[in-house]
Amino acid sequence: LVLPIVIGLIFASIEIGMLWTAGQRLDEAANAGCRIAGFRGADVVSVRRHVENCLRRQTLIQNYQLNVQDSGPNAESVCVTVSVPMTAAAPDLLCMLGFSLQNRTLSAQAVMRKE
């Protein structure tokens, strides 16, 4: 009787831990990408390279989306958003309990002034 509850708690702790770790990596990647995008003359290729260096997990690198909002050369700030589907960040262990990661995303956004 107690075994399904214990298994559910174990699965939940594994899934939450993996999602939290992926969220931290996304935050770090958005900040690194924004730091590079803040330099005058920076291109999207260099921003993408720094974001991928920070993600460090192949499933995250293969599935992430990058959005760089730069209003042109005279803009004062730049915004970088990195998002990834939750199914790429963690296995869908709680789908049997009714909590699925399908169609959900993790995202991180960073805004910095241009130099």
QUITAQUI-V188437 format. One record per backbone hydrogen bond with DSSP energy under -0.5 kcal/mol. CO is the residue of the C=O (numbers start at 1). NH is the residue of the N-H. If there is no record, write none. Layout:
BEGIN
CO/NH
CO/NH
END
This chain:
BEGIN
2/6
3/7
4/8
5/9
6/10
7/11
8/12
9/13
10/14
11/15
12/16
13/17
14/18
15/19
16/20
17/21
18/22
19/23
20/24
21/25
22/26
23/27
24/28
25/29
26/30
27/31
28/32
29/33
30/34
31/35
32/36
33/37
34/38
36/39
38/115
39/42
43/47
44/48
45/49
46/50
47/51
48/52
49/53
50/54
51/55
52/56
57/61
58/62
59/63
60/64
65/83
67/69
67/81
68/70
69/79
72/75
76/114
77/71
78/112
79/69
80/110
81/67
82/108
83/65
84/106
85/88
85/89
86/90
91/93
92/95
94/97
94/99
95/98
98/100
101/104
104/86
106/84
108/82
110/80
112/78
END
